[in-house]
Every structure is written in C-alpha cells, then in structure tokens.
Amino acid sequence: METSREYMLKLKEAIQSNYQNWRSHNYTDLPGQKKFAREFGFGLNDFKDRKEVEDTIKSSYSTLYICLFGMSPLMNAKEWMDEIRSELR
C-alpha cells in the first residue's frame, strides 16, 4: 500500500497532467478550493498511520495547495489544514 505522502504526490502529478480540465471543475474560487481540501482530506481516511497522515497534511499546503493554486492563495495554511481535517474519520 502506498503512503499518504505518495498519495498526495500522485494526486498532484495527475492534476498537473490534466491541469486545464481540472481547473474547469470550479476549484478556482474559495468555495472550490475548500471543496478540494475536503476531497483530499476524505482520501486520507484510507491511511491508518495517523502520524504520517498528519505529516502529509502539514506538508500539503506547500506541496499541493501552493503548487496548484499559485503564490496568491485564498486560504492560509491553517484554513487549508482545517478543511482537510474536517473530513478525517
């Protein structure tokens, strides 16, 4: 089984390979970016190592969010991580 970090990196790679189509799915505004964070968080439920998941959440702001949404983010790191954690079970 892959790790949560590998999941995040594969997700980023998949999005980047089809970036224009992905952006057209309403992820560009704040509600869309929050939705994406929650979708990512829901996916993290498949991983049982909670410490590793928490490390992935913490690194996801720069690795995933800033990379995909640019250097003028609509959420700060805390808001991003709170949205992700809202979907953890």
HELIX and SHEET records of a PDB file:
HELIX    1   1 SER A    4  SER A   17  1                                  14    
HELIX    2   2 TYR A   19  ARG A   23  1                                   5    
HELIX    3   3 LEU A   30  GLY A   43  1                                  14    
HELIX    4   4 LEU A   44  ASP A   46  5                                   3    
HELIX    5   5 ARG A   50  SER A   60  1                                  11    
HELIX    6   6 TYR A   61  ILE A   66  3                                   6    
HELIX    7   7 CYS A   67  PHE A   69  1                                   3    
HELIX    8   8 ALA A   77  ARG A   85  1                                   9    
END                                                                             
